[in-house]
């Protein structure tokens, strides 16, 4: 698969995932962030879904839950647009391995994971 095909495949995969979320598209928030209980519950604003829970010790900032909320589906939709626009702009050009769109595409396509861990 060429780098451009990788970017387009990631865009297609991300589009399918974002659309499949239906009405759980965010933004997301930590329901119980101020109380700092264990675990932290992440929900969708406007729709009473539990998106995820994390288990950060109450004596530490709930950084994992905060990160999940930051990377909600609205970010995914924006990244989808960047991938689609970037693929158009990069067509006909040589794409370096460190091109940010290609790096993101490979992460979305799980190509950054090998049997022995990350590469």
PyMOL commands that set and color helices and strands:
alter all, ss='L'
color gray80, all
select helices_A, chain A and resi 3-20+63-70+73-90+100-108
alter helices_A, ss='H'
color red, helices_A
select strands_A, chain A and resi 28-30+40-44+47-54+113-114+117-118
alter strands_A, ss='S'
color yellow, strands_A
deselect
rebuild
show_as cartoon
